[in-house]
Amino acid sequence: MEELNNDNQLNIELSEEIAEGIFSNLAIITHSNTEFVLDFIRVMPGVPKAKVKSRIILTPEHAKRLMSAMQDNIDKFEAIHGRIKTQDDAAGIPLNFGGPTAQA
């Protein structure tokens, strides 16, 4: 990736509220011919309804750049910490989180 020289520096402001982040354990991605929409959702065990916590809308070019940047960062993470295990065999959304079901 290119480094910006001093003439092209971009100052980025990060408020305290945004810096706290939003936890998400589900992402839904949709697209049209002009944009990609990433909805980040928090699904909680035993709760049948979940809300979108954050929505990011990207142009197709920026979506592809994000995918490339994510892959680069995953590769670097795995080089240090080992392979990230995924449950590729799981179908659908894991609403039970693999543990016992809640009882009232």
Secondary structure, DSSP 8 states (H G I E B T S, - for coil): -----GGG-------HHHHH----SEEEEEE-SS-EEEEEEE--TT-S--EEEEEEEE-HHHHHHHHHHHHHHHHHHHHHH------TT--S--TTTTS-----
